[in-house]
C-alpha cells in the first residue's frame, strides 16, 4: 500500500509518497512563514483595479473576484493559491473574500493526513527510507531537469508560461513517444507540477500513434487535468490545478538554500562525533545567514557542526 514518509527537517518539512519502494509524489514546505492555502486573515484593499490587498501581517496578495469594498476598505480573505517564484519575479498569493474567522492554513503534515494514506515519520538515527526510495535523485531531477526513462531522456524546463518537457531518444519513435508519455505523467505527479504543461514528443505519423500517446498520459496521470490531442508536430498540452510551486520551481528559485537544507539533512544523519565538513561557498554563506539552522542541527545531533568553505 502507498505510504507517506514525512520528515520535519531543518528549514523545511518534506514528504514523499512511496509505492513499491519508489517515490510517486513528493512535497517540500519551507519554514519561511509563507502563507499556505486555506489561511484566513483580515486585509485591506490597496488597489481596486488590480485587486491588490494587504493582509494584517503585511503580506500582499491578489484578490480574485469583485472586492465589494472601496480602496482602503477592510475585508477578510482566504488564500487559494500560494506565492509562486518565477524567473525575475514572484507571483503573489491569490485570495478570495470569505466570512470565515482568521486561522492559519493546513500544514504539509495536515495535508498528508487528508489523503487517507498512512504516514510514517522515520527518525534521523533510523535507516534512511527516504533516501533509499530516491530522494537525492528526485532533488537532482528538480534542479537539473534531466529525467531518464527506458529508451530516452526528458528535459524538464519551468518557464513563466508553462513547464516544458522535451523528449529525446532514438527510434522507433512510436515506442519512444509511448514510453515518454508515461515518464512525463509520472514526473508531473512526482514533482507536483501544475498549471500549463507542454510536451514536445517526436513527430508521429498517423492518428493511431498520437492517440496511443494521449491514452498513456490519461492512464498514468491522476485527475484533475485537461489536455489537448497530440498535434501533427508532436506537441501536447496539459493543464492542471496550480495551488503552489512545483519542486523544480521551488529549488531553482533558491539553489543555495535548497543545497543548504539538503546538506543539513545529510549532516543530521551522520553518525559519530562532529568532523569538519567542506561546503560550497554559497551554501556555507546561506547557513551562516541562518544561524537558527545550525543551532537546530547542534541540538538534534548533540554536536556543534564544523563547517568550512570548499
C-alpha positions as CSV (number, residue, x, y, z in Angstrom):
1,X,0.0,0.0,0.0
2,X,1.3,3.5,-0.7
3,X,2.7,5.2,2.4
4,X,3.9,8.8,3.1
5,X,7.3,9.3,4.6
6,X,7.4,12.6,6.5
7,X,10.3,14.5,8.0
8,X,10.2,17.7,10.0
9,X,13.6,18.8,8.7
10,X,15.7,21.8,9.4
11,X,14.4,24.8,7.4
12,X,11.8,22.7,5.7
13,X,9.3,19.9,6.1
14,X,9.5,17.2,3.4
15,X,7.3,14.2,2.4
16,X,7.2,11.5,-0.3
17,X,4.6,9.0,-1.1
18,X,6.3,5.7,-1.5
19,X,4.8,2.9,-3.6
20,X,6.7,-0.3,-4.4
21,X,9.9,1.2,-3.0
22,X,9.9,4.4,-5.2
23,X,8.7,8.0,-4.9
24,X,5.5,8.6,-6.8
25,X,4.7,12.0,-5.3
26,X,6.7,14.5,-3.1
27,X,6.4,17.9,-1.5
28,X,8.6,20.4,0.4
29,X,7.2,23.1,2.7
30,X,9.7,25.8,3.6
31,X,9.9,27.2,7.1
32,X,9.8,30.7,5.8
33,X,6.5,31.9,7.1
34,X,4.9,31.8,3.7
35,X,1.1,31.8,3.5
36,X,-0.5,28.4,3.0
37,X,-3.7,27.6,1.1
38,X,-6.6,27.9,3.5
39,X,-5.0,30.7,5.5
40,X,-7.7,33.2,6.5
41,X,-6.8,36.7,7.5
42,X,-8.1,40.3,7.8
43,X,-6.9,42.6,5.0
44,X,-7.4,45.9,3.3
45,X,-7.9,46.6,-0.4
46,X,-5.0,48.6,-1.7
47,X,-5.8,48.8,-5.4
48,X,-9.3,48.2,-6.7
49,X,-8.2,48.0,-10.3
50,X,-5.6,45.2,-9.9
51,X,-7.2,43.6,-6.8
52,X,-4.1,44.1,-4.7
53,X,-4.8,43.6,-1.0
54,X,-2.5,43.8,2.1
55,X,-3.1,41.3,4.9
56,X,-2.8,42.4,8.5
57,X,0.5,40.6,8.7
58,X,1.9,42.9,6.0
59,X,1.8,40.3,3.2
60,X,0.4,41.3,-0.2
61,X,-1.9,39.2,-2.3
62,X,-4.1,39.4,-5.4
63,X,-7.9,39.2,-4.9
64,X,-9.9,37.0,-7.3
65,X,-13.4,38.3,-7.9
66,X,-15.1,41.6,-7.0
67,X,-13.9,43.3,-3.8
68,X,-17.2,44.7,-2.7
69,X,-15.4,47.4,-0.7
70,X,-13.7,50.7,-1.6
71,X,-10.0,51.2,-1.7
72,X,-8.7,51.2,1.9
73,X,-11.7,49.2,3.0
74,X,-11.4,46.2,5.3
75,X,-12.2,42.6,4.2
76,X,-11.4,39.1,5.2
77,X,-9.7,36.8,2.7
78,X,-8.7,33.2,2.3
79,X,-5.6,32.0,0.4
80,X,-6.5,30.0,-2.7
81,X,-3.0,29.9,-4.3
82,X,0.3,30.2,-2.6
83,X,3.1,32.5,-3.8
84,X,5.0,31.1,-6.8
85,X,8.6,32.0,-7.6
86,X,9.3,32.7,-11.2
87,X,12.4,33.9,-13.0
88,X,12.8,37.6,-12.3
89,X,9.7,38.0,-10.2
90,X,7.4,36.4,-7.6
91,X,3.7,35.7,-8.3
92,X,1.8,36.9,-5.3
93,X,-0.6,34.6,-3.5
94,X,-4.2,34.6,-4.7
95,X,-7.1,35.2,-2.3
96,X,-10.9,35.3,-2.3
97,X,-13.3,37.0,0.1
98,X,-14.6,34.9,2.9
99,X,-16.8,35.0,6.0
100,X,-14.6,32.6,7.9
101,X,-12.7,33.5,11.0
102,X,-8.9,34.2,10.7
103,X,-6.9,31.0,11.0
104,X,-3.7,29.5,9.7
105,X,-3.8,27.2,6.6
106,X,-3.2,23.5,6.9
107,X,0.5,22.5,7.1
108,X,2.1,19.9,4.8
109,X,1.5,17.3,7.6
110,X,-2.2,18.2,7.8
111,X,-2.5,17.8,4.0
112,X,-0.9,14.4,4.1
113,X,-3.4,13.2,6.7
114,X,-6.3,14.3,4.4
115,X,-5.1,11.9,1.7
116,X,-6.1,8.8,3.6
117,X,-2.6,7.1,3.2
118,X,-0.6,6.0,6.2
119,X,2.1,8.4,7.4
120,X,5.4,7.2,8.8
121,X,7.9,9.6,10.5
122,X,11.3,7.9,10.4
123,X,13.8,9.3,12.9
124,X,17.2,10.5,11.8
125,X,19.0,7.6,13.6
126,X,16.9,5.0,11.8
127,X,17.5,3.6,8.3
128,X,17.1,6.4,5.7
129,X,14.0,5.2,4.0
130,X,13.5,8.4,2.1
131,X,17.0,8.3,0.5
132,X,16.5,4.6,-0.3
133,X,13.4,5.5,-2.3
134,X,15.3,8.0,-4.3
135,X,15.1,11.4,-2.5
136,X,18.5,12.7,-3.7
137,X,17.7,11.6,-7.3
138,X,14.4,13.5,-7.0
139,X,16.2,16.7,-6.0
140,X,18.6,16.2,-8.8
141,X,15.8,15.9,-11.3
142,X,14.2,19.0,-10.0
143,X,17.4,21.0,-10.0
144,X,18.7,19.9,-13.4
145,X,15.5,18.9,-15.3
146,X,17.2,15.8,-16.6
147,X,14.9,12.7,-16.2
148,X,16.0,9.4,-17.6
149,X,13.5,6.7,-18.7
150,X,13.7,3.5,-20.5
151,X,14.8,4.3,-24.1
152,X,15.3,8.1,-23.7
153,X,15.6,11.2,-21.6
154,X,13.3,14.1,-20.7
155,X,14.4,17.6,-20.3
156,X,12.1,19.5,-17.9
157,X,12.2,23.3,-18.0
158,X,9.9,25.5,-15.9
159,X,9.1,28.9,-17.6
160,X,6.7,31.7,-16.6
161,X,4.2,30.5,-19.2
162,X,4.4,26.7,-18.7
163,X,6.6,23.8,-17.7
164,X,8.0,22.2,-20.8
165,X,9.2,18.6,-21.4
166,X,11.4,17.8,-24.3
167,X,11.6,14.2,-25.3
168,X,15.0,12.9,-26.6
169,X,15.8,9.4,-27.7
170,X,16.3,7.1,-30.7
171,X,13.9,5.2,-33.0
172,X,11.4,3.6,-33.2
173,X,9.8,6.9,-32.5
174,X,6.3,5.4,-31.8
175,X,7.8,3.4,-28.9
176,X,9.9,6.3,-27.7
177,X,6.9,8.6,-27.5
178,X,4.8,6.0,-25.7
179,X,7.4,5.4,-23.1
180,X,8.0,9.1,-22.7
181,X,4.3,9.7,-22.2
182,X,4.3,7.5,-19.1
183,X,7.5,9.1,-17.9
184,X,6.1,12.6,-18.3
185,X,2.9,11.7,-16.4
186,X,4.9,10.2,-13.6
187,X,7.3,13.2,-13.4
188,X,4.4,15.6,-13.3
189,X,2.9,13.8,-10.3
190,X,6.3,13.2,-8.6
191,X,7.3,16.9,-8.8
192,X,3.9,18.4,-8.1
193,X,3.7,20.3,-11.4
194,X,0.6,22.3,-12.1
195,X,-0.6,25.0,-14.5
196,X,0.1,24.7,-18.2
197,X,2.4,21.9,-19.2
198,X,3.8,21.4,-22.7
199,X,5.3,18.2,-24.1
200,X,7.3,18.1,-27.3
201,X,7.1,14.5,-28.5
202,X,8.8,13.2,-31.6
203,X,6.7,13.8,-34.8
204,X,4.4,10.8,-35.1
205,X,3.0,9.6,-38.4
206,X,-0.7,8.7,-38.3
207,X,-3.5,9.3,-35.9
208,X,-3.3,6.0,-34.0
209,X,0.2,6.5,-32.5
210,X,-0.8,10.0,-31.4
211,X,-4.0,8.7,-29.8
212,X,-1.9,6.0,-28.0
213,X,0.4,8.6,-26.5
214,X,-2.6,10.6,-25.2
215,X,-4.1,7.4,-23.8
216,X,-0.9,6.7,-22.0
217,X,-1.0,10.1,-20.3
218,X,-4.6,9.5,-19.3
219,X,-3.7,6.2,-17.7
220,X,-0.7,7.4,-15.7
221,X,-1.7,10.9,-14.6
222,X,-4.4,11.2,-11.9
223,X,-7.2,13.6,-12.4
224,X,-8.0,16.5,-12.3
225,X,-6.4,17.8,-15.6
226,X,-7.4,18.8,-19.1
227,X,-5.4,18.1,-22.2
228,X,-5.3,18.6,-25.9
229,X,-4.6,15.9,-28.6
230,X,-1.1,15.3,-29.8
231,X,-0.8,17.5,-32.9
232,X,0.9,16.7,-36.1
233,X,4.2,18.2,-34.9
234,X,4.2,16.1,-31.7
235,X,3.2,18.9,-29.3
236,X,0.8,18.1,-26.5
237,X,-0.5,20.3,-23.7
238,X,-1.9,19.6,-20.3
239,X,-3.5,22.0,-17.8
240,X,-3.6,21.1,-14.1
241,X,-4.5,23.0,-11.0
242,X,-1.6,25.0,-9.7
243,X,-2.1,25.6,-6.0
244,X,1.6,26.1,-5.1
245,X,5.1,26.0,-6.6
246,X,6.3,22.7,-8.0
247,X,9.6,21.2,-6.7
248,X,11.6,22.4,-9.8
249,X,10.2,26.0,-9.2
250,X,11.0,25.8,-5.5
251,X,14.5,24.5,-5.8
252,X,15.5,26.6,-8.8
253,X,14.3,29.8,-7.2
254,X,16.9,29.5,-4.4
255,X,19.6,26.9,-5.4
256,X,21.9,27.8,-2.5
257,X,19.1,27.5,0.1
258,X,18.0,24.1,-1.4
259,X,21.5,22.8,-1.2
260,X,22.0,24.1,2.3
261,X,18.8,22.3,3.5
262,X,19.9,19.1,1.8
263,X,23.3,19.4,3.5
264,X,21.6,19.8,6.8
265,X,19.6,16.7,6.2
266,X,22.8,14.7,5.5
267,X,24.6,16.1,8.5
268,X,21.7,15.3,10.8
269,X,22.0,11.6,9.8
270,X,25.8,11.3,10.0
271,X,26.8,9.1,13.0
272,X,29.7,9.7,15.3
273,X,31.5,12.8,16.5
274,X,31.4,16.0,14.6
275,X,34.1,16.5,12.0
276,X,34.9,19.3,9.5
277,X,32.6,19.5,6.5
278,X,33.5,21.4,3.4
279,X,30.7,23.0,1.6
280,X,30.4,25.3,-1.5
281,X,30.9,28.9,-0.6
282,X,27.3,29.9,-1.5
283,X,25.9,27.1,0.7
284,X,28.1,27.9,3.6
285,X,27.0,31.6,3.3
286,X,23.4,30.6,3.4
287,X,23.9,28.5,6.6
288,X,25.8,31.4,8.2
289,X,23.0,33.7,7.3
290,X,20.6,31.3,9.1
291,X,22.2,30.6,12.5
292,X,19.0,29.0,13.8
293,X,19.5,26.2,11.2
294,X,22.9,25.2,12.5
295,X,21.8,25.7,16.1
296,X,18.9,23.3,15.4
297,X,21.4,20.8,13.9
298,X,23.6,21.0,17.0
299,X,20.5,20.4,19.2
300,X,19.4,17.4,17.2
301,X,22.9,15.8,16.9
302,X,24.4,16.9,20.2
303,X,27.5,18.3,18.5
304,X,28.3,21.8,17.1
305,X,28.8,21.4,13.3
306,X,32.2,22.2,11.9
307,X,31.6,23.8,8.5
308,X,34.3,25.1,6.1
309,X,34.2,26.6,2.6
310,X,35.2,24.1,-0.1
